[in-house]
């Protein structure tokens, strides 16, 4: 394998270390904006110096030391902070704390705590779900504003404004870079997992645009899930989330054909599934099970991961144990009721007990369920087609095609509608 270029080494180091940098600097300066600026300054310095002097032996320590020095310079130059030194006593303490900070290697535990604090900060309840996702990708994922904007198909200026508003909201809410405790920690952890899952699902099936998937968002969500699992090792749902994302993400290479067109689960070449991700996902699922065996409750992510694991047990779609998957969906429906779960439960029961069983589940959903989503009519179309009701299936696929904002998905649904009509 060829040696990575300097640019590739810088990109890799930034993706790996940016959250640690921002978290540690935010703890010391008590200012997320300043912390991000200092981390960015270190990145600029790397872009300038590494091509000339070579990649350092410990890129993370180099970036941290550089950012620390920039922080010391900033604090010493800050006239407003100096004027308030006697009143607040903050600037002197901050400068001393940054200056006294040991090297990265001796601060691993503290720095990892900083990363967890940063994740929780990004998922503060004062922020909307969209803002949480954007800020998490920016501060924890290390993505640029342009990268995040492309992932969510909005102009870069719009995404920049969204991130700026999110930071302002945190300031106005008096949000602190501290780990919540008790019930607040549980609630915030749920929000963190929800944001990571939102990032993953947007990458796994893009809600709009021309591409069926966005692998960069899938990869980033998996990385964040692994990071969170490392920070919250005693939470089975965190490991369940990691397992779910690894197992579903393993299918990504098979979800499109050579021309980039969508390939549904039944038609996928399972030999193209990523075996490494499957092994990692199953290992994370086992960790969740071990923790749950000690009496710690599990929830939606563990159950969805258990469902995803069932698909990895067979070499072909035809051999899938749909009755077991249907039973798991019944449990999931009790643990996390909602229209999306019901639609997927209909798929499972439709495969396990025949299409009429699935259609009966869909019939119990409210008329306006998932009104703006193509999911419900597309599943209804699939069940109707399996039941031999081809004309009704075609109408359902047409309805789904009108609802989707994704070009590849629309093409797929229109093709299925035409096929149903010709049957």
Long-range contacts (C-beta under 8 A, 24 or more apart in sequence): 6-50, 6-51, 6-54, 6-55, 7-51, 9-50, 9-55, 9-59, 10-43, 10-46, 10-47, 10-50, 10-55, 10-59, 13-46, 13-55, 13-59, 13-60, 13-63, 14-43, 14-46, 14-63, 14-142, 15-141, 15-142, 15-223, 16-59, 16-60, 17-59, 17-60, 17-63, 17-64, 18-43, 18-139, 18-140, 18-141, 18-142, 19-115, 19-118, 19-119, 19-139, 19-140, 19-141, 19-142, 19-227, 20-60, 20-64, 20-104, 20-111, 20-112, 20-114, 20-115, 21-63, 21-64, 21-67, 22-118, 22-139, 22-140, 23-111, 23-114, 23-115, 23-117, 23-118, 23-177, 24-64, 24-101, 24-107, 24-110, 24-111, 24-114, 25-67, 25-68, 25-71, 25-98, 26-114, 26-117, 26-118, 26-121, 26-177, 27-114, 27-117, 27-177, 28-71, 28-94, 28-97, 28-98, 28-101, 29-71, 29-75, 29-94, 29-98, 30-90, 30-94, 30-177, 32-121, 32-139, 32-167, 32-170, 32-177, 33-167, 34-71, 34-74, 36-138, 36-139, 38-67, 38-70, 38-71, 38-74, 39-63, 39-67, 41-66, 41-67, 41-70, 42-66, 42-67, 42-70, 58-104, 58-105, 60-104, 61-103, 61-104, 61-105, 64-101, 64-103, 64-104, 65-103, 65-104, 68-98, 68-99, 68-101, 71-98, 72-98, 72-99, 112-230, 112-231, 113-179, 113-231, 114-177, 115-140, 115-227, 115-231, 116-179, 116-228, 116-231, 116-232, 117-177, 117-178, 117-179, 118-177, 119-192, 119-224, 119-227, 119-228, 119-231, 120-179, 120-180, 120-185, 120-188, 120-189, 120-192, 121-170, 121-175, 121-176, 121-177, 122-192, 122-195, 123-188, 123-191, 123-192, 123-195, 124-169, 124-170, 124-173, 124-175, 124-188, 125-187, 125-188, 125-191, 126-169, 126-170, 126-172, 126-173, 126-175, 127-166, 127-169, 127-170, 129-194, 129-195, 129-198, 130-162, 131-162, 131-163, 131-165, 131-166, 131-169, 132-166, 132-191, 132-195, 133-195, 133-198, 133-199, 134-159, 134-162, 134-163, 134-166, 135-163, 135-166, 135-167, 136-192, 136-195, 136-196, 136-199, 136-224, 137-199, 137-220, 138-163, 140-224, 140-227, 141-220, 141-223, 141-224, 143-220, 147-216, 151-202, 151-203, 151-214, 151-216, 151-217, 152-202, 153-206, 153-208, 153-209, 189-232, 189-235, 189-237, 189-238, 192-228, 193-228, 193-237, 193-238, 193-241, 193-301, 196-221, 196-224, 196-225, 196-228, 196-241, 196-245, 197-221, 197-241, 197-244, 197-245, 197-301, 199-224, 200-225, 200-245, 200-248, 200-249, 204-248, 204-249, 204-252, 205-406, 205-409, 206-406, 207-405, 207-406, 208-405, 208-406, 209-405, 209-406, 209-407, 210-406, 210-407, 210-408, 211-260, 211-406, 211-407, 211-408, 212-255, 212-256, 212-260, 212-261, 212-262, 212-406, 212-408, 212-409, 213-252, 213-255, 213-256, 215-252, 218-245, 218-249, 218-252, 219-249, 221-245, 221-249, 222-246, 222-249, 222-277, 229-284, 229-287, 234-291, 234-296, 235-291, 235-296, 236-287, 236-288, 236-289, 236-291, 236-292, 236-296, 236-297, 236-298, 236-302, 237-288, 237-298, 237-299, 237-300, 237-301, 237-302, 238-301, 239-284, 239-285, 239-287, 239-288, 239-291, 239-302, 240-284, 240-285, 240-288, 240-298, 240-299, 240-301, 240-302, 240-303, 240-304, 240-305, 241-301, 241-305, 242-280, 242-281, 242-284, 243-281, 243-282, 243-284, 243-285, 243-288, 243-301, 243-302, 243-305, 243-308, 243-309, 244-281, 244-301, 244-304, 244-305, 244-308, 245-281, 246-277, 246-278, 246-280, 246-281, 246-284, 247-277, 247-278, 247-281, 247-282, 247-285, 247-305, 247-308, 247-309, 247-311, 247-312, 248-308, 249-274, 249-277, 250-274, 250-275, 250-277, 250-278, 250-281, 250-312, 260-408, 261-408, 261-411, 261-412, 262-408, 262-409, 262-411, 262-412, 264-412, 265-311, 265-317, 266-317, 267-317, 268-317, 270-315, 270-316, 270-317, 273-312, 278-312, 281-305, 281-308, 281-309, 281-312, 282-309, 282-312, 285-309, 299-335, 299-336, 300-332, 300-335, 300-336, 303-328, 303-331, 303-332, 303-335, 303-336, 304-332, 307-332, 320-351, 322-348, 322-351, 322-352, 323-352, 323-353, 325-351, 325-352, 326-351, 326-352, 326-353, 339-365, 339-366, 339-369, 339-370, 339-376, 340-370, 340-375, 342-369, 343-370, 343-375, 343-376, 343-379, 344-379, 346-379, 346-383, 347-379, 347-382, 347-383, 350-382, 350-383, 350-386, 354-387, 355-383, 355-384, 355-386, 355-387, 356-387, 358-383, 359-383, 359-384, 359-387, 372-403, 373-403, 374-399, 374-400, 374-401, 374-403, 374-404, 374-409, 374-413, 375-400, 376-400, 377-403, 378-413, 381-413, 381-416, 381-417, 381-420, 384-420, 385-416, 385-420, 385-423, 390-420, 390-421, 390-423, 391-420, 391-421, 393-417, 393-420, 394-418, 394-420, 394-421
